[in-house]
């Protein structure tokens, strides 16, 4: 409880009701956060107005914290003694948002930081983060009950959003559907991007996969699966054509109505998960066997043999300082630009990468839609 004006009152904060807790241990850490150990509900950490809960579901060795089972050492690590083990907590570099923070489900499929600072999450419904708090969309009635797939903010700050089996454009007030040239809904939107000519491209599945080019919110070109197959990921090249990556590991380009197979199998023999096109024409290919870096006809494989902690790469993105961030099965990695440039000059050497793993709060995701990784204008990096 807490001391009120005339009596001790149960602690009542968002996400915690002190009157219902069987408290076994309490700790005030050096940063002022209050840690509460319970006999049957794990631990709670209260920082300002934010409450975090950790129990067996979140990886705590037991939901039962023993009496006087909370301790902070000289390095600032908080130790928790439970009925079945000992756990340690240190300040997490990676923040994780899940149902504990107010999301509808834990499965986020896409993430988009907007220029206004909000972050949109593709989920069973649209989820909006503002200052790290879940808030309702400005017009919740437009999105209620509709699954969100791929997301994109265009050069005019309109948000393109896959809703159920449609493509919608949100101008801040209303939604407008973009339909096929036959007047039909486009289907499930698997990818969205804007090219140098300000046209928007959308990957869509309504039966067979197809790719559509949209000018001024009207479909002007439709490319069917007979022409392009079923690409896992699509990105525009700086010179105007499109790169297409496939789960079987082959890489193709689309230019002037023609599909060209660039590599029947990328080096490393991996499945292609994501593509990142560089301004200088280089292409970074995230695969299950590492990152294949292609420049012209030359390919180099950046994987475990080159010093990465693991090779199964899910998504890649550059930050504002051009460091490369990598979402992989072992955690989140960062390689500074100068270090990656040095390695490319000597690919037989070992690259130096910083790994953020589960002890830093990192969790691996497999977002089904785009973007799966994105850099915000404020410097934060987001992964679905």
C-alpha beads as a LAMMPS data file, in Angstrom:
LAMMPS data file: protein, C-alpha beads

384 atoms
383 bonds

1 atom types
1 bond types

-500.0 500.0 xlo xhi
-500.0 500.0 ylo yhi
-500.0 500.0 zlo zhi

Masses

1 110.0

Atoms # bond

1 1 1 0.000 0.000 0.000
2 1 1 0.919 3.677 0.067
3 1 1 0.564 6.272 2.789
4 1 1 -2.349 8.610 2.100
5 1 1 -3.357 11.756 3.950
6 1 1 -4.842 9.896 6.925
7 1 1 -4.278 6.180 6.306
8 1 1 -2.411 3.555 4.317
9 1 1 -4.188 2.979 1.005
10 1 1 -3.785 0.074 -1.464
11 1 1 -1.530 0.901 -4.413
12 1 1 -3.741 1.667 -7.399
13 1 1 -1.954 2.317 -10.680
14 1 1 -2.691 1.475 -14.301
15 1 1 -2.172 -2.294 -14.581
16 1 1 -1.936 -3.060 -10.861
17 1 1 -4.369 -3.323 -7.932
18 1 1 -2.407 -3.515 -4.694
19 1 1 -5.409 -4.754 -2.720
20 1 1 -5.373 -8.035 -4.674
21 1 1 -1.646 -8.800 -4.412
22 1 1 -0.032 -11.237 -1.971
23 1 1 3.193 -9.293 -1.527
24 1 1 6.329 -11.162 -0.429
25 1 1 9.073 -8.626 -1.152
26 1 1 9.513 -4.937 -2.064
27 1 1 12.522 -3.097 -3.494
28 1 1 13.100 0.538 -4.466
29 1 1 15.941 0.521 -7.026
30 1 1 18.524 3.255 -7.652
31 1 1 16.476 4.778 -10.465
32 1 1 13.448 5.124 -8.177
33 1 1 11.416 2.263 -9.645
34 1 1 9.374 0.174 -7.209
35 1 1 9.704 -3.623 -7.531
36 1 1 6.957 -5.737 -5.965
37 1 1 7.425 -9.487 -5.523
38 1 1 4.326 -11.609 -4.986
39 1 1 3.624 -15.130 -3.753
40 1 1 1.620 -16.174 -6.800
41 1 1 1.746 -13.483 -9.535
42 1 1 5.419 -12.868 -10.300
43 1 1 6.808 -9.359 -9.963
44 1 1 5.666 -5.870 -10.833
45 1 1 7.891 -2.875 -11.599
46 1 1 6.309 0.567 -11.177
47 1 1 8.158 3.463 -12.826
48 1 1 6.403 6.830 -12.715
49 1 1 2.981 5.957 -14.192
50 1 1 4.094 2.838 -16.079
51 1 1 3.620 -0.668 -14.689
52 1 1 5.487 -3.705 -16.051
53 1 1 4.650 -7.278 -15.082
54 1 1 6.947 -10.306 -15.272
55 1 1 5.752 -13.810 -14.530
56 1 1 6.352 -17.350 -15.711
57 1 1 4.813 -16.477 -19.069
58 1 1 7.447 -13.783 -19.582
59 1 1 10.292 -16.134 -18.595
60 1 1 10.480 -15.740 -14.812
61 1 1 11.544 -19.026 -13.194
62 1 1 8.354 -19.068 -11.098
63 1 1 5.364 -16.881 -10.269
64 1 1 6.208 -17.300 -6.559
65 1 1 8.805 -14.829 -5.223
66 1 1 10.178 -15.819 -1.807
67 1 1 10.223 -13.489 1.205
68 1 1 12.919 -10.807 0.896
69 1 1 13.637 -12.196 -2.561
70 1 1 14.533 -8.886 -4.286
71 1 1 18.060 -7.439 -4.293
72 1 1 20.019 -4.924 -6.400
73 1 1 23.789 -5.331 -6.705
74 1 1 26.496 -2.679 -7.169
75 1 1 26.217 -2.922 -10.975
76 1 1 22.522 -2.091 -10.852
77 1 1 21.308 -5.604 -11.683
78 1 1 18.140 -6.611 -9.828
79 1 1 18.093 -10.237 -8.631
80 1 1 14.876 -12.155 -7.949
81 1 1 14.706 -15.313 -5.840
82 1 1 11.704 -17.484 -6.646
83 1 1 10.534 -20.858 -5.381
84 1 1 12.312 -22.638 -8.244
85 1 1 15.252 -20.438 -9.271
86 1 1 17.124 -17.154 -9.429
87 1 1 16.473 -14.484 -12.102
88 1 1 18.311 -11.272 -12.918
89 1 1 17.095 -8.044 -14.527
90 1 1 19.167 -5.302 -16.078
91 1 1 18.001 -2.220 -17.921
92 1 1 16.830 -3.352 -21.325
93 1 1 18.224 -1.700 -24.441
94 1 1 15.307 -3.112 -26.445
95 1 1 11.714 -2.221 -25.564
96 1 1 9.102 -4.870 -26.322
97 1 1 5.434 -4.068 -26.885
98 1 1 2.930 -6.879 -26.412
99 1 1 -0.456 -7.518 -24.819
100 1 1 1.133 -6.505 -21.510
101 1 1 1.501 -2.966 -22.911
102 1 1 -2.012 -2.888 -24.369
103 1 1 -1.691 -4.514 -27.811
104 1 1 -4.671 -6.558 -28.949
105 1 1 -2.439 -9.583 -29.635
106 1 1 1.270 -10.351 -29.382
107 1 1 1.562 -11.059 -33.123
108 1 1 2.561 -7.809 -34.859
109 1 1 2.842 -8.300 -38.639
110 1 1 4.129 -4.871 -39.788
111 1 1 5.436 -1.643 -38.234
112 1 1 5.468 1.927 -39.582
113 1 1 6.893 4.970 -37.754
114 1 1 5.184 8.090 -39.145
115 1 1 6.772 11.482 -39.647
116 1 1 4.512 12.914 -36.904
117 1 1 6.093 10.599 -34.331
118 1 1 3.283 8.054 -34.066
119 1 1 4.051 4.400 -34.766
120 1 1 1.435 2.242 -36.512
121 1 1 1.420 -1.505 -35.915
122 1 1 -0.234 -4.054 -38.183
123 1 1 -2.228 -6.380 -35.962
124 1 1 -5.687 -7.911 -35.762
125 1 1 -6.687 -4.237 -35.645
126 1 1 -4.702 -1.055 -36.116
127 1 1 -2.588 -0.280 -33.042
128 1 1 -1.043 3.174 -32.563
129 1 1 1.885 3.953 -30.271
130 1 1 2.433 7.531 -29.150
131 1 1 5.296 8.270 -26.752
132 1 1 5.546 4.514 -26.129
133 1 1 1.924 4.291 -25.037
134 1 1 -0.919 2.530 -26.856
135 1 1 -3.538 5.091 -27.926
136 1 1 -6.668 4.719 -30.090
137 1 1 -6.458 5.837 -33.744
138 1 1 -7.723 9.343 -34.439
139 1 1 -10.780 7.840 -36.157
140 1 1 -11.145 4.402 -34.542
141 1 1 -14.462 3.690 -36.268
142 1 1 -12.645 3.500 -39.625
143 1 1 -10.384 0.647 -38.500
144 1 1 -12.414 -1.281 -35.916
145 1 1 -12.613 -5.014 -36.535
146 1 1 -10.335 -4.917 -39.609
147 1 1 -7.020 -6.774 -39.801
148 1 1 -4.042 -4.634 -40.823
149 1 1 -1.486 -6.033 -43.268
150 1 1 1.108 -3.841 -45.023
151 1 1 1.660 -0.132 -44.312
152 1 1 3.366 2.820 -46.033
153 1 1 3.511 6.620 -45.665
154 1 1 3.849 8.391 -49.015
155 1 1 5.631 11.644 -49.862
156 1 1 2.413 13.590 -49.176
157 1 1 2.107 12.015 -45.684
158 1 1 -0.899 9.913 -46.606
159 1 1 -0.874 6.437 -45.088
160 1 1 -1.502 3.487 -47.390
161 1 1 -2.862 0.569 -45.435
162 1 1 -3.921 -2.972 -46.198
163 1 1 -7.214 -3.573 -44.383
164 1 1 -8.598 -7.112 -44.574
165 1 1 -8.575 -7.788 -48.339
166 1 1 -8.490 -4.171 -49.502
167 1 1 -6.006 -1.364 -50.064
168 1 1 -7.015 1.929 -48.436
169 1 1 -5.506 5.428 -48.414
170 1 1 -5.891 7.417 -45.194
171 1 1 -5.586 11.220 -45.414
172 1 1 -6.008 11.822 -41.683
173 1 1 -9.793 12.006 -41.890
174 1 1 -11.208 9.424 -44.298
175 1 1 -10.343 6.159 -46.006
176 1 1 -10.499 5.746 -49.765
177 1 1 -10.211 2.303 -51.337
178 1 1 -7.970 1.692 -54.321
179 1 1 -9.505 -0.932 -56.597
180 1 1 -8.322 -2.894 -59.605
181 1 1 -8.997 -1.725 -63.135
182 1 1 -11.966 -4.106 -63.108
183 1 1 -13.360 -2.347 -60.051
184 1 1 -12.597 -5.170 -57.631
185 1 1 -10.836 -5.062 -54.262
186 1 1 -7.139 -5.832 -54.674
187 1 1 -6.962 -8.566 -52.026
188 1 1 -4.513 -9.060 -49.155
189 1 1 -1.737 -6.449 -49.475
190 1 1 1.664 -8.079 -48.962
191 1 1 3.954 -5.132 -49.840
192 1 1 3.771 -1.368 -50.399
193 1 1 6.395 1.115 -51.629
194 1 1 6.670 4.377 -53.572
195 1 1 9.107 4.755 -56.463
196 1 1 11.149 7.739 -57.643
197 1 1 8.253 8.840 -59.880
198 1 1 5.929 8.959 -56.824
199 1 1 3.918 6.012 -58.135
200 1 1 2.885 3.484 -55.495
201 1 1 3.404 -0.243 -56.015
202 1 1 1.408 -2.857 -54.139
203 1 1 1.861 -6.593 -53.927
204 1 1 -1.555 -8.176 -53.614
205 1 1 -2.980 -11.672 -53.225
206 1 1 -6.520 -12.332 -54.406
207 1 1 -6.048 -15.916 -55.498
208 1 1 -2.817 -15.623 -57.560
209 1 1 -0.198 -13.061 -56.547
210 1 1 -0.038 -9.848 -58.568
211 1 1 1.774 -6.545 -58.540
212 1 1 -0.026 -3.285 -59.296
213 1 1 1.292 0.203 -60.037
214 1 1 -0.863 3.080 -58.811
215 1 1 -0.745 6.677 -60.035
216 1 1 -2.856 9.317 -58.275
217 1 1 -4.707 6.526 -56.436
218 1 1 -5.703 4.820 -59.694
219 1 1 -4.327 1.461 -60.838
220 1 1 -2.496 2.017 -64.145
221 1 1 -0.616 -1.286 -64.430
222 1 1 -1.316 -4.853 -63.285
223 1 1 1.333 -7.579 -63.440
224 1 1 -0.013 -11.070 -62.890
225 1 1 1.603 -14.117 -61.318
226 1 1 2.166 -15.637 -64.776
227 1 1 4.746 -12.878 -65.307
228 1 1 6.404 -12.576 -61.880
229 1 1 5.555 -15.715 -59.866
230 1 1 5.158 -15.317 -56.097
231 1 1 7.888 -13.023 -54.705
232 1 1 8.445 -12.867 -50.943
233 1 1 9.728 -9.273 -51.065
234 1 1 9.901 -6.431 -53.607
235 1 1 11.869 -3.165 -53.515
236 1 1 12.577 -0.437 -56.096
237 1 1 16.137 0.124 -57.295
238 1 1 17.543 3.673 -57.343
239 1 1 17.657 3.544 -61.159
240 1 1 13.951 2.768 -61.496
241 1 1 13.502 -0.985 -61.940
242 1 1 12.234 -3.431 -59.315
243 1 1 14.041 -6.159 -57.381
244 1 1 12.065 -9.304 -56.543
245 1 1 13.252 -11.889 -54.002
246 1 1 11.799 -15.377 -53.644
247 1 1 11.700 -17.914 -50.831
248 1 1 13.435 -20.501 -53.012
249 1 1 16.485 -18.212 -53.069
250 1 1 16.375 -16.805 -56.579
251 1 1 16.568 -13.093 -57.361
252 1 1 14.914 -11.344 -60.297
253 1 1 14.465 -7.829 -61.672
254 1 1 11.449 -6.273 -63.411
255 1 1 12.096 -3.525 -65.936
256 1 1 10.176 -2.295 -68.985
257 1 1 7.672 -5.119 -68.708
258 1 1 10.316 -7.838 -68.614
259 1 1 11.283 -10.227 -65.815
260 1 1 14.984 -11.125 -65.701
261 1 1 16.393 -13.807 -63.418
262 1 1 19.537 -12.218 -61.971
263 1 1 20.564 -15.170 -59.799
264 1 1 18.892 -18.617 -59.879
265 1 1 20.240 -19.017 -56.319
266 1 1 21.898 -16.260 -54.333
267 1 1 25.221 -17.168 -52.761
268 1 1 24.879 -19.007 -49.481
269 1 1 21.916 -21.061 -50.759
270 1 1 19.497 -19.274 -48.426
271 1 1 15.809 -18.422 -48.578
272 1 1 15.290 -14.714 -49.293
273 1 1 13.417 -12.941 -46.482
274 1 1 13.988 -9.238 -47.251
275 1 1 15.728 -6.834 -49.638
276 1 1 17.343 -3.440 -49.040
277 1 1 18.242 -1.313 -52.070
278 1 1 21.113 1.158 -51.574
279 1 1 21.440 4.582 -53.280
280 1 1 24.701 3.497 -54.950
281 1 1 22.992 0.577 -56.672
282 1 1 24.096 -2.114 -54.229
283 1 1 21.486 -4.591 -53.011
284 1 1 21.457 -6.189 -49.555
285 1 1 19.650 -9.539 -49.481
286 1 1 18.542 -10.926 -46.109
287 1 1 18.535 -14.725 -46.286
288 1 1 18.499 -17.748 -44.027
289 1 1 22.237 -18.124 -44.767
290 1 1 23.300 -14.540 -44.010
291 1 1 23.246 -11.206 -45.810
292 1 1 24.196 -11.392 -49.470
293 1 1 25.600 -8.051 -50.637
294 1 1 25.362 -7.647 -54.394
295 1 1 27.068 -4.867 -56.317
296 1 1 26.979 -5.359 -60.053
297 1 1 27.764 -9.008 -60.767
298 1 1 29.693 -9.497 -57.526
299 1 1 28.123 -11.109 -54.450
300 1 1 29.611 -11.377 -50.961
301 1 1 28.021 -13.339 -48.095
302 1 1 28.037 -11.799 -44.635
303 1 1 27.167 -14.610 -42.248
304 1 1 28.479 -16.644 -39.343
305 1 1 31.676 -17.461 -41.231
306 1 1 32.368 -13.715 -41.457
307 1 1 31.760 -13.099 -37.749
308 1 1 28.000 -12.612 -37.366
309 1 1 26.632 -14.308 -34.225
310 1 1 24.161 -16.203 -36.455
311 1 1 23.209 -16.369 -40.130
312 1 1 19.413 -16.641 -40.310
313 1 1 18.497 -13.014 -41.103
314 1 1 14.852 -11.952 -41.170
315 1 1 14.924 -8.189 -41.818
316 1 1 17.448 -5.374 -42.376
317 1 1 17.275 -1.585 -42.204
318 1 1 19.633 1.414 -42.129
319 1 1 19.402 4.042 -39.380
320 1 1 19.918 7.799 -39.773
321 1 1 23.685 7.342 -39.392
322 1 1 23.630 4.577 -42.050
323 1 1 24.499 1.828 -39.557
324 1 1 22.994 -1.491 -40.590
325 1 1 20.479 -3.082 -38.177
326 1 1 19.784 -6.784 -38.561
327 1 1 16.882 -8.782 -37.137
328 1 1 18.007 -12.408 -36.863
329 1 1 17.105 -15.560 -34.979
330 1 1 19.793 -14.893 -32.338
331 1 1 18.688 -11.293 -31.682
332 1 1 19.220 -7.840 -33.136
333 1 1 22.606 -6.903 -34.562
334 1 1 24.126 -3.546 -35.491
335 1 1 27.078 -2.936 -37.799
336 1 1 28.466 0.586 -38.113
337 1 1 28.729 1.880 -41.693
338 1 1 32.516 2.275 -41.606
339 1 1 32.867 -1.295 -40.309
340 1 1 30.697 -2.729 -43.079
341 1 1 32.596 -0.684 -45.686
342 1 1 35.868 -2.025 -44.275
343 1 1 34.616 -5.609 -44.452
344 1 1 33.510 -5.174 -48.063
345 1 1 37.069 -4.121 -48.924
346 1 1 38.343 -7.309 -47.245
347 1 1 35.502 -9.895 -47.172
348 1 1 37.889 -12.554 -45.926
349 1 1 38.177 -10.707 -42.619
350 1 1 35.857 -10.844 -39.607
351 1 1 33.190 -8.178 -39.205
352 1 1 32.535 -6.538 -35.813
353 1 1 28.840 -6.554 -34.948
354 1 1 27.034 -5.559 -31.753
355 1 1 24.462 -8.138 -30.648
356 1 1 21.379 -7.368 -28.585
357 1 1 19.904 -10.655 -27.440
358 1 1 17.188 -11.843 -25.082
359 1 1 19.073 -10.474 -22.049
360 1 1 18.729 -7.008 -23.620
361 1 1 15.015 -7.532 -24.251
362 1 1 15.298 -8.530 -27.915
363 1 1 12.727 -10.951 -29.292
364 1 1 12.717 -12.394 -32.784
365 1 1 9.622 -11.817 -34.909
366 1 1 8.505 -13.022 -38.305
367 1 1 6.197 -10.271 -39.531
368 1 1 4.226 -11.493 -42.543
369 1 1 3.800 -8.082 -44.165
370 1 1 5.763 -4.918 -44.940
371 1 1 7.542 -3.173 -43.412
372 1 1 9.019 -5.703 -41.002
373 1 1 11.777 -3.258 -40.039
374 1 1 11.791 0.539 -40.161
375 1 1 13.777 3.520 -38.905
376 1 1 11.927 6.438 -37.345
377 1 1 12.941 10.058 -37.863
378 1 1 13.654 10.224 -34.109
379 1 1 16.391 7.573 -34.416
380 1 1 14.414 4.633 -33.040
381 1 1 14.558 1.338 -34.935
382 1 1 11.418 -0.791 -35.063
383 1 1 11.003 -4.498 -35.797
384 1 1 7.774 -6.488 -36.190

Bonds

1 1 1 2
2 1 2 3
3 1 3 4
4 1 4 5
5 1 5 6
6 1 6 7
7 1 7 8
8 1 8 9
9 1 9 10
10 1 10 11
11 1 11 12
12 1 12 13
13 1 13 14
14 1 14 15
15 1 15 16
16 1 16 17
17 1 17 18
18 1 18 19
19 1 19 20
20 1 20 21
21 1 21 22
22 1 22 23
23 1 23 24
24 1 24 25
25 1 25 26
26 1 26 27
27 1 27 28
28 1 28 29
29 1 29 30
30 1 30 31
31 1 31 32
32 1 32 33
33 1 33 34
34 1 34 35
35 1 35 36
36 1 36 37
37 1 37 38
38 1 38 39
39 1 39 40
40 1 40 41
41 1 41 42
42 1 42 43
43 1 43 44
44 1 44 45
45 1 45 46
46 1 46 47
47 1 47 48
48 1 48 49
49 1 49 50
50 1 50 51
51 1 51 52
52 1 52 53
53 1 53 54
54 1 54 55
55 1 55 56
56 1 56 57
57 1 57 58
58 1 58 59
59 1 59 60
60 1 60 61
61 1 61 62
62 1 62 63
63 1 63 64
64 1 64 65
65 1 65 66
66 1 66 67
67 1 67 68
68 1 68 69
69 1 69 70
70 1 70 71
71 1 71 72
72 1 72 73
73 1 73 74
74 1 74 75
75 1 75 76
76 1 76 77
77 1 77 78
78 1 78 79
79 1 79 80
80 1 80 81
81 1 81 82
82 1 82 83
83 1 83 84
84 1 84 85
85 1 85 86
86 1 86 87
87 1 87 88
88 1 88 89
89 1 89 90
90 1 90 91
91 1 91 92
92 1 92 93
93 1 93 94
94 1 94 95
95 1 95 96
96 1 96 97
97 1 97 98
98 1 98 99
99 1 99 100
100 1 100 101
101 1 101 102
102 1 102 103
103 1 103 104
104 1 104 105
105 1 105 106
106 1 106 107
107 1 107 108
108 1 108 109
109 1 109 110
110 1 110 111
111 1 111 112
112 1 112 113
113 1 113 114
114 1 114 115
115 1 115 116
116 1 116 117
117 1 117 118
118 1 118 119
119 1 119 120
120 1 120 121
121 1 121 122
122 1 122 123
123 1 123 124
124 1 124 125
125 1 125 126
126 1 126 127
127 1 127 128
128 1 128 129
129 1 129 130
130 1 130 131
131 1 131 132
132 1 132 133
133 1 133 134
134 1 134 135
135 1 135 136
136 1 136 137
137 1 137 138
138 1 138 139
139 1 139 140
140 1 140 141
141 1 141 142
142 1 142 143
143 1 143 144
144 1 144 145
145 1 145 146
146 1 146 147
147 1 147 148
148 1 148 149
149 1 149 150
150 1 150 151
151 1 151 152
152 1 152 153
153 1 153 154
154 1 154 155
155 1 155 156
156 1 156 157
157 1 157 158
158 1 158 159
159 1 159 160
160 1 160 161
161 1 161 162
162 1 162 163
163 1 163 164
164 1 164 165
165 1 165 166
166 1 166 167
167 1 167 168
168 1 168 169
169 1 169 170
170 1 170 171
171 1 171 172
172 1 172 173
173 1 173 174
174 1 174 175
175 1 175 176
176 1 176 177
177 1 177 178
178 1 178 179
179 1 179 180
180 1 180 181
181 1 181 182
182 1 182 183
183 1 183 184
184 1 184 185
185 1 185 186
186 1 186 187
187 1 187 188
188 1 188 189
189 1 189 190
190 1 190 191
191 1 191 192
192 1 192 193
193 1 193 194
194 1 194 195
195 1 195 196
196 1 196 197
197 1 197 198
198 1 198 199
199 1 199 200
200 1 200 201
201 1 201 202
202 1 202 203
203 1 203 204
204 1 204 205
205 1 205 206
206 1 206 207
207 1 207 208
208 1 208 209
209 1 209 210
210 1 210 211
211 1 211 212
212 1 212 213
213 1 213 214
214 1 214 215
215 1 215 216
216 1 216 217
217 1 217 218
218 1 218 219
219 1 219 220
220 1 220 221
221 1 221 222
222 1 222 223
223 1 223 224
224 1 224 225
225 1 225 226
226 1 226 227
227 1 227 228
228 1 228 229
229 1 229 230
230 1 230 231
231 1 231 232
232 1 232 233
233 1 233 234
234 1 234 235
235 1 235 236
236 1 236 237
237 1 237 238
238 1 238 239
239 1 239 240
240 1 240 241
241 1 241 242
242 1 242 243
243 1 243 244
244 1 244 245
245 1 245 246
246 1 246 247
247 1 247 248
248 1 248 249
249 1 249 250
250 1 250 251
251 1 251 252
252 1 252 253
253 1 253 254
254 1 254 255
255 1 255 256
256 1 256 257
257 1 257 258
258 1 258 259
259 1 259 260
260 1 260 261
261 1 261 262
262 1 262 263
263 1 263 264
264 1 264 265
265 1 265 266
266 1 266 267
267 1 267 268
268 1 268 269
269 1 269 270
270 1 270 271
271 1 271 272
272 1 272 273
273 1 273 274
274 1 274 275
275 1 275 276
276 1 276 277
277 1 277 278
278 1 278 279
279 1 279 280
280 1 280 281
281 1 281 282
282 1 282 283
283 1 283 284
284 1 284 285
285 1 285 286
286 1 286 287
287 1 287 288
288 1 288 289
289 1 289 290
290 1 290 291
291 1 291 292
292 1 292 293
293 1 293 294
294 1 294 295
295 1 295 296
296 1 296 297
297 1 297 298
298 1 298 299
299 1 299 300
300 1 300 301
301 1 301 302
302 1 302 303
303 1 303 304
304 1 304 305
305 1 305 306
306 1 306 307
307 1 307 308
308 1 308 309
309 1 309 310
310 1 310 311
311 1 311 312
312 1 312 313
313 1 313 314
314 1 314 315
315 1 315 316
316 1 316 317
317 1 317 318
318 1 318 319
319 1 319 320
320 1 320 321
321 1 321 322
322 1 322 323
323 1 323 324
324 1 324 325
325 1 325 326
326 1 326 327
327 1 327 328
328 1 328 329
329 1 329 330
330 1 330 331
331 1 331 332
332 1 332 333
333 1 333 334
334 1 334 335
335 1 335 336
336 1 336 337
337 1 337 338
338 1 338 339
339 1 339 340
340 1 340 341
341 1 341 342
342 1 342 343
343 1 343 344
344 1 344 345
345 1 345 346
346 1 346 347
347 1 347 348
348 1 348 349
349 1 349 350
350 1 350 351
351 1 351 352
352 1 352 353
353 1 353 354
354 1 354 355
355 1 355 356
356 1 356 357
357 1 357 358
358 1 358 359
359 1 359 360
360 1 360 361
361 1 361 362
362 1 362 363
363 1 363 364
364 1 364 365
365 1 365 366
366 1 366 367
367 1 367 368
368 1 368 369
369 1 369 370
370 1 370 371
371 1 371 372
372 1 372 373
373 1 373 374
374 1 374 375
375 1 375 376
376 1 376 377
377 1 377 378
378 1 378 379
379 1 379 380
380 1 380 381
381 1 381 382
382 1 382 383
383 1 383 384
